[in-house]
Amino acid sequence: MEGWQAWDVILRCSGQLRVAQFGVAGIDMDAALKVGEALGYDLHALAELLPSCESGLVAAINEKVGTAAKDF
């Protein structure tokens, strides 16, 4: 269940990206946790799972736009 909740929060926060000069640096984690809290999700589980979701999201977006994540 917690994995589904983390995925739901990531999808809901897709407009809350932190953008750097050459690509996406991450998501606004504070906003993501507040969304999870508003939805009544387990914040401890989100705090554990969201960084991994963020890492995959950043890598995929930056690969798509041609920016290596290691540049950050």
N, C-alpha and C positions, 0 to 999 in steps of 0.2 A: 504494500500500500504506500509506503513512504517513497519508494522510487517513482510511483505514479504521481505523487504529490509534487516531488521535485521537478518532474517533467512538466506538469501543469504550470508550475510557477515560472519555469524557464519560458514556456510558450507565452504566458501572459505578460512577461517582462521583455519580450523581444524588442520593444521600442526603448528600452532602458539600457542601451549599450554605451559603454565608455569608449569613445573613439579617440585615437591618437593620430598623429600626423600621417602615418602610413598604413593605418588599418585599425581594426577593432582590438582594444586592449582588454576588454572584459565587460561584465554586466554591472549594473549598479546593485551591489549586494545588499545594501541597506534597503533599497526599494523592494528587492526580491523577498527579503525576510519580512518586510511589512505586509506585502501581498499575502505571503504564507500565513502570517499571524491573522490577518483579516479573514482569511478563509478557514481558520481554525486548524491549520495543519501543525504537525509536530515540528517545532522550531529547532529542536536538537537534531532531529534527522535531517532537516533541510540544511542546517549548518554543516553537516557532514557530507551531504550529497551534492549540494549546489556547486562547490568548487570544482568537482569533477565534471559536472555538466558544463560549467563555464569554460573549462579547459577545452573540452571537445568542441563546443560552439565556436570559440575563438579560433581554434585551429582550422575548422571547416570553413568559416567565413573568410579568414585571411588566405587560405589556399584558393578559394574560389575567386578572390579578387587579385591573387598573385602576390600576396605579401607573406613572407615567412614569419611565423609567430616568434621565432627566436630573435627577431629584430627589436623586440620590446624587452 
